[in-house]
Amino acid sequence: MNGATLILAIALLGCAGCRSASPATSQQAAGASPAAAIPADTNAEVNLPGIGNAPGLMLSAQPITVSDPIEPVNRAFFYFNDKLYFWVLKPVCQGYNVVLPQVARRDVKNFFSNIATPIRLVNCALQAEFTSSWIELERFGINTTVGVLGFEDPARNKWNIAKQDGDFGQTLGRYGVGPSIYINWPLLGPMCARDSVGYVGDLFLDPFTYLVPQFWYNVDIKAYDTVNATSLHLGDYEDFKKNAIDPYISLRDATYQYRRGLVNKDEEKSTRPAGPVPVE
């Protein structure tokens, strides 16, 4: 197998952005969605296999209905992504943790987050969240200069300027596009049809698409980003599965609720799974 192909599998499995969607223990009662606590680091990103770099998962006591007409196929791909996490991504991350200390890995995560600023900035503007766009511009200026190319995050740590939420799937939702059906993509993981289109849209806003146009080099960079981000949250997914009656349903409902919370700002915002807070 081409080495880059294996790296692609690791990268797209990502929990990390993965789409770079800090950890707590999720719980689920019968008929309810998994629960999560709010961690100290509200800017930390959660990394669960197949969720991408989702910032977190939302809990809600309200019953939800997710359109899942292809559940048998989705479950098969959930199983595939699950095994890929345990057999490939997790062992790679465990070895990576031995090589690079946590502080350095956190700096690398900050760097990739800073590079992805245009995705958040543009989508906030498209949603008429101009204050959020300005905040993202401020953060980029501060972190690129004072933060040494974004390896540090003084915008948040010193000036309390928090990173904003913004992606094209969220933008489409703000313009009235419904989630449509749930799809658990192989490698990419769970997202609704709307967010699948949004994922492609965000690729056009990703600076690496233009800075590194060579496909396999671009894949290698994204793979490294995913491994690095996931290495900071090993154990989250295991806790999530352990405390879920049906991990597939738990992940599906949590993903749906989280995305709904981002689109509908008047609803309760989603919280990130709790767990070890990465070193600042």
C-alpha atoms as an extended CHARMM CRD file, in Angstrom:
* protein
*
       280  EXT
         1         1  MET       CA              0.0000000000        0.0000000000        0.0000000000  PROA      1               0.0000000000
         2         2  ASN       CA              1.2210000000        3.4780000000       -0.8140000000  PROA      2               0.0000000000
         3         3  GLY       CA              2.4380000000        5.0850000000        2.4140000000  PROA      3               0.0000000000
         4         4  ALA       CA              0.5140000000        8.2180000000        1.6120000000  PROA      4               0.0000000000
         5         5  THR       CA             -2.6610000000        6.1500000000        1.2720000000  PROA      5               0.0000000000
         6         6  LEU       CA             -2.2540000000        4.8660000000        4.8060000000  PROA      6               0.0000000000
         7         7  ILE       CA             -1.6130000000        8.3890000000        6.0210000000  PROA      7               0.0000000000
         8         8  LEU       CA             -4.7850000000        9.5150000000        4.2540000000  PROA      8               0.0000000000
         9         9  ALA       CA             -6.7480000000        6.9110000000        6.1530000000  PROA      9               0.0000000000
        10        10  ILE       CA             -5.2890000000        8.1570000000        9.4090000000  PROA      10              0.0000000000
        11        11  ALA       CA             -5.9010000000       11.7740000000        8.5320000000  PROA      11              0.0000000000
        12        12  LEU       CA             -9.4930000000       11.4660000000        7.4130000000  PROA      12              0.0000000000
        13        13  LEU       CA            -10.4930000000        9.2040000000       10.2870000000  PROA      13              0.0000000000
        14        14  GLY       CA             -9.7910000000       12.1700000000       12.5580000000  PROA      14              0.0000000000
        15        15  CYS       CA            -11.3910000000       12.9890000000       15.4150000000  PROA      15              0.0000000000
        16        16  ALA       CA             -9.4360000000       16.3770000000       15.0790000000  PROA      16              0.0000000000
        17        17  GLY       CA            -10.6030000000       20.9030000000       12.8850000000  PROA      17              0.0000000000
        18        18  CYS       CA            -11.7620000000       16.0920000000       11.7740000000  PROA      18              0.0000000000
        19        19  ARG       CA            -12.6840000000       18.4940000000       11.1370000000  PROA      19              0.0000000000
        20        20  SER       CA            -10.5910000000       20.2060000000       13.3630000000  PROA      20              0.0000000000
        21        21  ALA       CA            -14.8130000000       18.7760000000       16.2440000000  PROA      21              0.0000000000
        22        22  SER       CA            -11.0650000000       18.4980000000       25.7740000000  PROA      22              0.0000000000
        23        23  PRO       CA            -12.3110000000       15.2740000000       26.9040000000  PROA      23              0.0000000000
        24        24  ALA       CA            -14.8660000000       14.1080000000       29.7270000000  PROA      24              0.0000000000
        25        25  THR       CA            -16.7730000000       10.9270000000       30.1750000000  PROA      25              0.0000000000
        26        26  SER       CA            -19.9500000000       10.6640000000       28.1100000000  PROA      26              0.0000000000
        27        27  GLN       CA            -22.9560000000        8.9130000000       29.5870000000  PROA      27              0.0000000000
        28        28  GLN       CA            -26.1870000000        7.7380000000       28.0660000000  PROA      28              0.0000000000
        29        29  ALA       CA            -29.4540000000        6.6700000000       29.6440000000  PROA      29              0.0000000000
        30        30  ALA       CA            -32.0050000000        4.6220000000       27.7520000000  PROA      30              0.0000000000
        31        31  GLY       CA            -33.5520000000        6.8150000000       25.0930000000  PROA      31              0.0000000000
        32        32  ALA       CA            -31.3270000000        9.7480000000       25.9670000000  PROA      32              0.0000000000
        33        33  SER       CA            -28.2430000000       11.2520000000       24.4160000000  PROA      33              0.0000000000
        34        34  PRO       CA            -24.8000000000       10.8590000000       26.0290000000  PROA      34              0.0000000000
        35        35  ALA       CA            -23.8990000000       13.4030000000       28.6800000000  PROA      35              0.0000000000
        36        36  ALA       CA            -20.7470000000       15.4200000000       28.9550000000  PROA      36              0.0000000000
        37        37  ALA       CA            -19.2310000000       17.8920000000       31.3620000000  PROA      37              0.0000000000
        38        38  ILE       CA            -17.7610000000       21.2700000000       30.4500000000  PROA      38              0.0000000000
        39        39  PRO       CA            -13.9700000000       21.2010000000       30.7640000000  PROA      39              0.0000000000
        40        40  ALA       CA            -11.8280000000       24.0230000000       31.9740000000  PROA      40              0.0000000000
        41        41  ASP       CA            -10.3960000000       24.7240000000       28.5280000000  PROA      41              0.0000000000
        42        42  THR       CA            -13.3980000000       25.9070000000       26.5410000000  PROA      42              0.0000000000
        43        43  ASN       CA            -11.2740000000       26.3740000000       23.4390000000  PROA      43              0.0000000000
        44        44  ALA       CA            -10.0250000000       22.8080000000       23.3800000000  PROA      44              0.0000000000
        45        45  GLU       CA            -11.1690000000       20.6950000000       20.4780000000  PROA      45              0.0000000000
        46        46  VAL       CA            -12.5850000000       17.2360000000       20.9190000000  PROA      46              0.0000000000
        47        47  ASN       CA            -11.2990000000       14.4330000000       18.7790000000  PROA      47              0.0000000000
        48        48  LEU       CA            -13.5400000000       11.4410000000       18.2870000000  PROA      48              0.0000000000
        49        49  PRO       CA            -13.0680000000        8.9190000000       15.4660000000  PROA      49              0.0000000000
        50        50  GLY       CA            -15.1590000000        9.8370000000       12.4860000000  PROA      50              0.0000000000
        51        51  ILE       CA            -16.3190000000       13.1570000000       13.9000000000  PROA      51              0.0000000000
        52        52  GLY       CA            -13.5600000000       15.1830000000       12.4940000000  PROA      52              0.0000000000
        53        53  ASN       CA            -12.1050000000       18.1360000000       14.4050000000  PROA      53              0.0000000000
        54        54  ALA       CA            -15.4130000000       18.8470000000       16.0570000000  PROA      54              0.0000000000
        55        55  PRO       CA            -15.1640000000       21.3090000000       18.9030000000  PROA      55              0.0000000000
        56        56  GLY       CA            -17.4650000000       19.3110000000       21.1100000000  PROA      56              0.0000000000
        57        57  LEU       CA            -20.6890000000       17.4290000000       21.6660000000  PROA      57              0.0000000000
        58        58  MET       CA            -23.9680000000       18.8930000000       22.8240000000  PROA      58              0.0000000000
        59        59  LEU       CA            -26.2690000000       17.4070000000       25.3810000000  PROA      59              0.0000000000
        60        60  SER       CA            -29.9620000000       17.9480000000       25.3770000000  PROA      60              0.0000000000
        61        61  ALA       CA            -32.8240000000       16.5820000000       27.4110000000  PROA      61              0.0000000000
        62        62  GLN       CA            -35.1400000000       17.1880000000       24.4580000000  PROA      62              0.0000000000
        63        63  PRO       CA            -35.8440000000       14.1900000000       22.2210000000  PROA      63              0.0000000000
        64        64  ILE       CA            -34.4350000000       14.5170000000       18.7350000000  PROA      64              0.0000000000
        65        65  THR       CA            -35.2090000000       12.8760000000       15.4390000000  PROA      65              0.0000000000
        66        66  VAL       CA            -32.3780000000       12.1160000000       13.0670000000  PROA      66              0.0000000000
        67        67  SER       CA            -33.1640000000       11.0520000000        9.5160000000  PROA      67              0.0000000000
        68        68  ASP       CA            -31.1370000000        7.8790000000        9.0980000000  PROA      68              0.0000000000
        69        69  PRO       CA            -32.6400000000        5.9220000000        6.1860000000  PROA      69              0.0000000000
        70        70  ILE       CA            -29.3700000000        4.1430000000        5.3850000000  PROA      70              0.0000000000
        71        71  GLU       CA            -28.6170000000        3.0280000000        8.9470000000  PROA      71              0.0000000000
        72        72  PRO       CA            -27.3020000000       -0.4460000000        7.9890000000  PROA      72              0.0000000000
        73        73  VAL       CA            -24.7030000000        1.1300000000        5.6780000000  PROA      73              0.0000000000
        74        74  ASN       CA            -23.8920000000        3.8150000000        8.2430000000  PROA      74              0.0000000000
        75        75  ARG       CA            -23.3740000000        1.1990000000       10.9370000000  PROA      75              0.0000000000
        76        76  ALA       CA            -20.9980000000       -0.7150000000        8.6900000000  PROA      76              0.0000000000
        77        77  PHE       CA            -18.9250000000        2.3960000000        8.1260000000  PROA      77              0.0000000000
        78        78  PHE       CA            -19.0630000000        3.2340000000       11.8390000000  PROA      78              0.0000000000
        79        79  TYR       CA            -17.5830000000       -0.1940000000       12.5490000000  PROA      79              0.0000000000
        80        80  PHE       CA            -14.9090000000        0.3740000000        9.8930000000  PROA      80              0.0000000000
        81        81  ASN       CA            -13.9430000000        3.7800000000       11.3270000000  PROA      81              0.0000000000
        82        82  ASP       CA            -13.9650000000        2.3530000000       14.8420000000  PROA      82              0.0000000000
        83        83  LYS       CA            -11.5340000000       -0.4140000000       13.9400000000  PROA      83              0.0000000000
        84        84  LEU       CA             -9.3230000000        1.9810000000       12.0010000000  PROA      84              0.0000000000
        85        85  TYR       CA             -9.0540000000        4.1310000000       15.1230000000  PROA      85              0.0000000000
        86        86  PHE       CA             -8.0230000000        1.2600000000       17.3910000000  PROA      86              0.0000000000
        87        87  TRP       CA             -5.8180000000       -0.5490000000       14.9060000000  PROA      87              0.0000000000
        88        88  VAL       CA             -4.0960000000        2.3970000000       13.1860000000  PROA      88              0.0000000000
        89        89  LEU       CA             -4.6570000000        5.8770000000       14.5720000000  PROA      89              0.0000000000
        90        90  LYS       CA             -4.3850000000        5.1000000000       18.2790000000  PROA      90              0.0000000000
        91        91  PRO       CA             -1.1290000000        3.0870000000       18.0480000000  PROA      91              0.0000000000
        92        92  VAL       CA              0.4150000000        5.8230000000       15.8780000000  PROA      92              0.0000000000
        93        93  CYS       CA             -0.6230000000        8.4760000000       18.4020000000  PROA      93              0.0000000000
        94        94  GLN       CA              0.7350000000        6.4740000000       21.3210000000  PROA      94              0.0000000000
        95        95  GLY       CA              4.1330000000        6.2580000000       19.6270000000  PROA      95              0.0000000000
        96        96  TYR       CA              3.9860000000        9.9410000000       18.7330000000  PROA      96              0.0000000000
        97        97  ASN       CA              3.3150000000       10.8290000000       22.3870000000  PROA      97              0.0000000000
        98        98  VAL       CA              6.5630000000        9.1340000000       23.3600000000  PROA      98              0.0000000000
        99        99  VAL       CA              8.5340000000       11.1710000000       20.8320000000  PROA      99              0.0000000000
       100       100  LEU       CA              7.0460000000       14.6290000000       21.3600000000  PROA      100             0.0000000000
       101       101  PRO       CA              6.1120000000       16.1520000000       24.7550000000  PROA      101             0.0000000000
       102       102  GLN       CA              2.6000000000       17.4440000000       25.3410000000  PROA      102             0.0000000000
       103       103  VAL       CA              3.6070000000       21.1180000000       25.3950000000  PROA      103             0.0000000000
       104       104  ALA       CA              5.1510000000       20.8140000000       21.9220000000  PROA      104             0.0000000000
       105       105  ARG       CA              2.1290000000       18.9480000000       20.6090000000  PROA      105             0.0000000000
       106       106  ARG       CA             -0.1440000000       21.6870000000       21.9360000000  PROA      106             0.0000000000
       107       107  ASP       CA              1.9550000000       24.2910000000       20.1170000000  PROA      107             0.0000000000
       108       108  VAL       CA              1.6040000000       22.3510000000       16.8680000000  PROA      108             0.0000000000
       109       109  LYS       CA             -2.1610000000       22.2410000000       17.3690000000  PROA      109             0.0000000000
       110       110  ASN       CA             -2.1970000000       26.0190000000       17.8480000000  PROA      110             0.0000000000
       111       111  PHE       CA             -0.2250000000       26.4650000000       14.6220000000  PROA      111             0.0000000000
       112       112  PHE       CA             -2.7020000000       24.4820000000       12.5210000000  PROA      112             0.0000000000
       113       113  SER       CA             -5.6400000000       26.2590000000       14.1530000000  PROA      113             0.0000000000
       114       114  ASN       CA             -4.1000000000       29.6240000000       13.3310000000  PROA      114             0.0000000000
       115       115  ILE       CA             -3.5420000000       28.6280000000        9.6970000000  PROA      115             0.0000000000
       116       116  ALA       CA             -7.2360000000       27.6690000000        9.4460000000  PROA      116             0.0000000000
       117       117  THR       CA             -8.3490000000       31.1850000000       10.4390000000  PROA      117             0.0000000000
       118       118  PRO       CA             -9.7410000000       32.0330000000        6.9280000000  PROA      118             0.0000000000
       119       119  ILE       CA            -12.2960000000       29.2160000000        7.2390000000  PROA      119             0.0000000000
       120       120  ARG       CA            -13.7220000000       30.6610000000       10.4400000000  PROA      120             0.0000000000
       121       121  LEU       CA            -13.3270000000       34.3110000000        9.4350000000  PROA      121             0.0000000000
       122       122  VAL       CA            -15.0860000000       34.0130000000        6.0640000000  PROA      122             0.0000000000
       123       123  ASN       CA            -17.9150000000       31.8330000000        7.3520000000  PROA      123             0.0000000000
       124       124  CYS       CA            -18.5770000000       34.1660000000       10.2720000000  PROA      124             0.0000000000
       125       125  ALA       CA            -18.8440000000       37.0260000000        7.7610000000  PROA      125             0.0000000000
       126       126  LEU       CA            -21.2000000000       34.9880000000        5.5530000000  PROA      126             0.0000000000
       127       127  GLN       CA            -23.3900000000       34.4730000000        8.6200000000  PROA      127             0.0000000000
       128       128  ALA       CA            -23.3820000000       38.2500000000        9.2830000000  PROA      128             0.0000000000
       129       129  GLU       CA            -21.3960000000       37.6100000000       12.4670000000  PROA      129             0.0000000000
       130       130  PHE       CA            -19.0820000000       40.5090000000       11.7290000000  PROA      130             0.0000000000
       131       131  THR       CA            -17.9200000000       40.8620000000       15.3170000000  PROA      131             0.0000000000
       132       132  SER       CA            -16.7980000000       37.2400000000       15.2340000000  PROA      132             0.0000000000
       133       133  SER       CA            -14.9920000000       37.8500000000       11.9460000000  PROA      133             0.0000000000
       134       134  TRP       CA            -13.1520000000       40.7920000000       13.4760000000  PROA      134             0.0000000000
       135       135  ILE       CA            -12.2320000000       38.6710000000       16.4990000000  PROA      135             0.0000000000
       136       136  GLU       CA            -10.7710000000       36.0230000000       14.2030000000  PROA      136             0.0000000000
       137       137  LEU       CA             -8.7700000000       38.7050000000       12.3940000000  PROA      137             0.0000000000
       138       138  GLU       CA             -7.5070000000       40.0290000000       15.7410000000  PROA      138             0.0000000000
       139       139  ARG       CA             -6.5550000000       36.5590000000       16.8830000000  PROA      139             0.0000000000
       140       140  PHE       CA             -4.6920000000       35.8640000000       13.6560000000  PROA      140             0.0000000000
       141       141  GLY       CA             -2.7130000000       39.1040000000       13.9130000000  PROA      141             0.0000000000
       142       142  ILE       CA             -1.8080000000       38.5830000000       17.5670000000  PROA      142             0.0000000000
       143       143  ASN       CA             -1.0060000000       34.8860000000       17.3560000000  PROA      143             0.0000000000
       144       144  THR       CA              0.9840000000       35.1960000000       14.1360000000  PROA      144             0.0000000000
       145       145  THR       CA              3.1950000000       37.9340000000       15.5970000000  PROA      145             0.0000000000
       146       146  VAL       CA              3.2790000000       37.7310000000       19.3900000000  PROA      146             0.0000000000
       147       147  GLY       CA              2.4590000000       34.0240000000       19.2390000000  PROA      147             0.0000000000
       148       148  VAL       CA              5.3590000000       33.2820000000       16.8540000000  PROA      148             0.0000000000
       149       149  LEU       CA              3.5240000000       32.1100000000       13.7150000000  PROA      149             0.0000000000
       150       150  GLY       CA              0.6380000000       30.8110000000       15.7920000000  PROA      150             0.0000000000
       151       151  PHE       CA              2.5300000000       28.2240000000       17.8220000000  PROA      151             0.0000000000
       152       152  GLU       CA              1.3190000000       30.0430000000       20.9300000000  PROA      152             0.0000000000
       153       153  ASP       CA             -2.1630000000       31.4200000000       21.6220000000  PROA      153             0.0000000000
       154       154  PRO       CA             -1.5850000000       34.6890000000       23.5050000000  PROA      154             0.0000000000
       155       155  ALA       CA             -4.8640000000       36.0570000000       22.0920000000  PROA      155             0.0000000000
       156       156  ARG       CA             -6.7320000000       33.6900000000       24.4130000000  PROA      156             0.0000000000
       157       157  ASN       CA             -4.1990000000       33.1480000000       27.1690000000  PROA      157             0.0000000000
       158       158  LYS       CA             -3.2710000000       36.8140000000       27.7060000000  PROA      158             0.0000000000
       159       159  TRP       CA             -6.1130000000       38.8480000000       26.2210000000  PROA      159             0.0000000000
       160       160  ASN       CA             -9.0110000000       36.4050000000       26.6110000000  PROA      160             0.0000000000
       161       161  ILE       CA             -9.9330000000       36.5760000000       22.9170000000  PROA      161             0.0000000000
       162       162  ALA       CA            -11.5830000000       33.2420000000       22.2430000000  PROA      162             0.0000000000
       163       163  LYS       CA            -11.6380000000       31.3780000000       18.9350000000  PROA      163             0.0000000000
       164       164  GLN       CA            -14.9670000000       31.6510000000       17.1030000000  PROA      164             0.0000000000
       165       165  ASP       CA            -17.0740000000       28.9100000000       15.5250000000  PROA      165             0.0000000000
       166       166  GLY       CA            -17.5780000000       29.0620000000       11.7810000000  PROA      166             0.0000000000
       167       167  ASP       CA            -17.6980000000       26.5780000000        8.8990000000  PROA      167             0.0000000000
       168       168  PHE       CA            -19.5800000000       26.3410000000        5.6200000000  PROA      168             0.0000000000
       169       169  GLY       CA            -21.9820000000       23.6430000000        6.8090000000  PROA      169             0.0000000000
       170       170  GLN       CA            -22.9930000000       25.9660000000        9.6290000000  PROA      170             0.0000000000
       171       171  THR       CA            -23.3300000000       28.8270000000        7.1230000000  PROA      171             0.0000000000
       172       172  LEU       CA            -25.6710000000       26.7800000000        4.9270000000  PROA      172             0.0000000000
       173       173  GLY       CA            -27.7690000000       25.9930000000        7.9910000000  PROA      173             0.0000000000
       174       174  ARG       CA            -28.0320000000       29.6930000000        8.8470000000  PROA      174             0.0000000000
       175       175  TYR       CA            -29.4070000000       30.2940000000        5.3440000000  PROA      175             0.0000000000
       176       176  GLY       CA            -32.1480000000       27.7620000000        5.9280000000  PROA      176             0.0000000000
       177       177  VAL       CA            -30.6460000000       24.6120000000        4.4370000000  PROA      177             0.0000000000
       178       178  GLY       CA            -31.8140000000       21.6410000000        6.4830000000  PROA      178             0.0000000000
       179       179  PRO       CA            -29.5280000000       18.8290000000        7.6440000000  PROA      179             0.0000000000
       180       180  SER       CA            -31.2010000000       16.2410000000        5.4030000000  PROA      180             0.0000000000
       181       181  ILE       CA            -30.1130000000       12.6450000000        5.9880000000  PROA      181             0.0000000000
       182       182  TYR       CA            -27.3760000000       11.4170000000        8.2930000000  PROA      182             0.0000000000
       183       183  ILE       CA            -24.3410000000        9.8740000000        6.6030000000  PROA      183             0.0000000000
       184       184  ASN       CA            -21.4820000000        8.1050000000        8.3600000000  PROA      184             0.0000000000
       185       185  TRP       CA            -18.7990000000        8.4020000000        5.7230000000  PROA      185             0.0000000000
       186       186  PRO       CA            -15.9280000000        5.9110000000        5.6850000000  PROA      186             0.0000000000
       187       187  LEU       CA            -12.7970000000        7.6950000000        6.9290000000  PROA      187             0.0000000000
       188       188  LEU       CA            -14.5420000000       11.0780000000        7.1160000000  PROA      188             0.0000000000
       189       189  GLY       CA            -17.0440000000        9.9110000000        9.7130000000  PROA      189             0.0000000000
       190       190  PRO       CA            -20.5180000000       11.1660000000       10.6380000000  PROA      190             0.0000000000
       191       191  MET       CA            -22.1090000000       14.2770000000        9.2200000000  PROA      191             0.0000000000
       192       192  CYS       CA            -25.4110000000       15.2400000000        7.6720000000  PROA      192             0.0000000000
       193       193  ALA       CA            -25.7830000000       15.7750000000        3.9310000000  PROA      193             0.0000000000
       194       194  ARG       CA            -25.6270000000       19.5620000000        4.4040000000  PROA      194             0.0000000000
       195       195  ASP       CA            -22.3640000000       19.3640000000        6.3280000000  PROA      195             0.0000000000
       196       196  SER       CA            -20.9420000000       17.0140000000        3.7020000000  PROA      196             0.0000000000
       197       197  VAL       CA            -21.3480000000       19.8130000000        1.1710000000  PROA      197             0.0000000000
       198       198  GLY       CA            -19.9800000000       22.2470000000        3.7380000000  PROA      198             0.0000000000
       199       199  TYR       CA            -16.8920000000       20.1020000000        4.2360000000  PROA      199             0.0000000000
       200       200  VAL       CA            -16.0670000000       20.4210000000        0.5370000000  PROA      200             0.0000000000
       201       201  GLY       CA            -16.7030000000       24.1610000000        0.6860000000  PROA      201             0.0000000000
       202       202  ASP       CA            -14.2800000000       24.5810000000        3.5660000000  PROA      202             0.0000000000
       203       203  LEU       CA            -11.5460000000       22.8890000000        1.5390000000  PROA      203             0.0000000000
       204       204  PHE       CA            -11.6180000000       25.9020000000       -0.7830000000  PROA      204             0.0000000000
       205       205  LEU       CA            -11.0560000000       28.2020000000        2.2070000000  PROA      205             0.0000000000
       206       206  ASP       CA             -8.2550000000       26.0980000000        3.6700000000  PROA      206             0.0000000000
       207       207  PRO       CA             -4.9190000000       27.8800000000        3.0180000000  PROA      207             0.0000000000
       208       208  PHE       CA             -3.1150000000       24.5430000000        2.7250000000  PROA      208             0.0000000000
       209       209  THR       CA             -5.1510000000       23.8390000000       -0.4070000000  PROA      209             0.0000000000
       210       210  TYR       CA             -3.1790000000       26.6170000000       -2.0930000000  PROA      210             0.0000000000
       211       211  LEU       CA              0.0390000000       26.6440000000       -0.0950000000  PROA      211             0.0000000000
       212       212  VAL       CA              0.5680000000       22.9240000000       -0.7070000000  PROA      212             0.0000000000
       213       213  PRO       CA             -1.2570000000       22.1280000000       -3.9710000000  PROA      213             0.0000000000
       214       214  GLN       CA              0.4610000000       18.7580000000       -4.4370000000  PROA      214             0.0000000000
       215       215  PHE       CA             -2.1980000000       16.2690000000       -3.3510000000  PROA      215             0.0000000000
       216       216  TRP       CA             -0.0990000000       13.7450000000       -1.4400000000  PROA      216             0.0000000000
       217       217  TYR       CA              1.9630000000       16.3910000000        0.3160000000  PROA      217             0.0000000000
       218       218  ASN       CA             -1.2920000000       18.0650000000        1.3410000000  PROA      218             0.0000000000
       219       219  VAL       CA             -2.6040000000       14.7370000000        2.6190000000  PROA      219             0.0000000000
       220       220  ASP       CA              0.5720000000       14.1680000000        4.6260000000  PROA      220             0.0000000000
       221       221  ILE       CA              0.2190000000       17.5680000000        6.3160000000  PROA      221             0.0000000000
       222       222  LYS       CA             -3.4190000000       16.9390000000        7.2000000000  PROA      222             0.0000000000
       223       223  ALA       CA             -2.4820000000       13.4840000000        8.4600000000  PROA      223             0.0000000000
       224       224  TYR       CA              0.1200000000       14.9660000000       10.7700000000  PROA      224             0.0000000000
       225       225  ASP       CA             -2.3990000000       17.5330000000       12.0050000000  PROA      225             0.0000000000
       226       226  THR       CA             -4.8630000000       14.7520000000       12.7880000000  PROA      226             0.0000000000
       227       227  VAL       CA             -2.3230000000       12.5590000000       14.5710000000  PROA      227             0.0000000000
       228       228  ASN       CA             -1.0770000000       15.5050000000       16.6140000000  PROA      228             0.0000000000
       229       229  ALA       CA             -4.5700000000       16.6440000000       17.6100000000  PROA      229             0.0000000000
       230       230  THR       CA             -5.7410000000       13.1330000000       18.4500000000  PROA      230             0.0000000000
       231       231  SER       CA             -2.6240000000       12.4940000000       20.5400000000  PROA      231             0.0000000000
       232       232  LEU       CA             -3.7970000000       15.2140000000       22.9310000000  PROA      232             0.0000000000
       233       233  HSD       CA             -7.0890000000       13.4280000000       23.5860000000  PROA      233             0.0000000000
       234       234  LEU       CA             -6.3510000000        9.7170000000       23.7160000000  PROA      234             0.0000000000
       235       235  GLY       CA             -8.9040000000        7.9830000000       25.9050000000  PROA      235             0.0000000000
       236       236  ASP       CA            -11.8570000000       10.2220000000       25.0420000000  PROA      236             0.0000000000
       237       237  TYR       CA            -13.3420000000        7.8670000000       22.4980000000  PROA      237             0.0000000000
       238       238  GLU       CA            -12.8000000000        4.8810000000       24.7390000000  PROA      238             0.0000000000
       239       239  ASP       CA            -14.7260000000        6.5970000000       27.5530000000  PROA      239             0.0000000000
       240       240  PHE       CA            -17.4170000000        7.6110000000       25.0920000000  PROA      240             0.0000000000
       241       241  LYS       CA            -17.9420000000        4.0220000000       23.9780000000  PROA      241             0.0000000000
       242       242  LYS       CA            -17.7500000000        2.5670000000       27.4660000000  PROA      242             0.0000000000
       243       243  ASN       CA            -20.5620000000        4.7610000000       28.7490000000  PROA      243             0.0000000000
       244       244  ALA       CA            -22.8400000000        4.4510000000       25.7190000000  PROA      244             0.0000000000
       245       245  ILE       CA            -25.5600000000        1.8310000000       25.4450000000  PROA      245             0.0000000000
       246       246  ASP       CA            -25.2600000000        1.9420000000       21.6570000000  PROA      246             0.0000000000
       247       247  PRO       CA            -22.1220000000        3.8610000000       20.5410000000  PROA      247             0.0000000000
       248       248  TYR       CA            -23.4710000000        4.2880000000       17.0220000000  PROA      248             0.0000000000
       249       249  ILE       CA            -26.6780000000        5.9550000000       18.2210000000  PROA      249             0.0000000000
       250       250  SER       CA            -24.8080000000        7.9980000000       20.8240000000  PROA      250             0.0000000000
       251       251  LEU       CA            -22.3450000000        9.3540000000       18.2840000000  PROA      251             0.0000000000
       252       252  ARG       CA            -25.0740000000       10.0020000000       15.7260000000  PROA      252             0.0000000000
       253       253  ASP       CA            -27.2980000000       11.9120000000       18.1520000000  PROA      253             0.0000000000
       254       254  ALA       CA            -24.4300000000       13.8220000000       19.7420000000  PROA      254             0.0000000000
       255       255  THR       CA            -23.1180000000       14.8920000000       16.3310000000  PROA      255             0.0000000000
       256       256  TYR       CA            -26.5840000000       16.0080000000       15.2380000000  PROA      256             0.0000000000
       257       257  GLN       CA            -27.1790000000       17.9780000000       18.4420000000  PROA      257             0.0000000000
       258       258  TYR       CA            -23.7930000000       19.6380000000       18.3040000000  PROA      258             0.0000000000
       259       259  ARG       CA            -24.2920000000       20.8030000000       14.7510000000  PROA      259             0.0000000000
       260       260  ARG       CA            -27.8160000000       21.9640000000       15.5100000000  PROA      260             0.0000000000
       261       261  GLY       CA            -26.4690000000       23.9960000000       18.4180000000  PROA      261             0.0000000000
       262       262  LEU       CA            -23.9730000000       25.7550000000       16.1350000000  PROA      262             0.0000000000
       263       263  VAL       CA            -26.6160000000       26.6020000000       13.5460000000  PROA      263             0.0000000000
       264       264  ASN       CA            -29.2330000000       27.7290000000       16.0630000000  PROA      264             0.0000000000
       265       265  LYS       CA            -27.3800000000       30.1440000000       18.3080000000  PROA      265             0.0000000000
       266       266  ASP       CA            -30.5350000000       30.7510000000       20.3560000000  PROA      266             0.0000000000
       267       267  GLU       CA            -30.4450000000       27.1380000000       21.5240000000  PROA      267             0.0000000000
       268       268  GLU       CA            -28.1660000000       25.9200000000       24.3000000000  PROA      268             0.0000000000
       269       269  LYS       CA            -24.6140000000       25.7900000000       22.9700000000  PROA      269             0.0000000000
       270       270  SER       CA            -22.9270000000       22.4350000000       22.8760000000  PROA      270             0.0000000000
       271       271  THR       CA            -20.3440000000       21.5420000000       25.4590000000  PROA      271             0.0000000000
       272       272  ARG       CA            -17.0870000000       19.7730000000       24.8890000000  PROA      272             0.0000000000
       273       273  PRO       CA            -16.5000000000       16.3100000000       26.3280000000  PROA      273             0.0000000000
       274       274  ALA       CA            -14.4820000000       16.6630000000       29.4820000000  PROA      274             0.0000000000
       275       275  GLY       CA            -11.1690000000       15.1260000000       30.3100000000  PROA      275             0.0000000000
       276       276  PRO       CA             -7.5240000000       16.0480000000       30.7300000000  PROA      276             0.0000000000
       277       277  VAL       CA             -6.9790000000       19.6840000000       29.8500000000  PROA      277             0.0000000000
       278       278  PRO       CA             -3.9700000000       20.0880000000       27.5560000000  PROA      278             0.0000000000
       279       279  VAL       CA             -1.0860000000       22.1220000000       28.9070000000  PROA      279             0.0000000000
       280       280  GLU       CA             -1.2830000000       25.8130000000       27.9810000000  PROA      280             0.0000000000
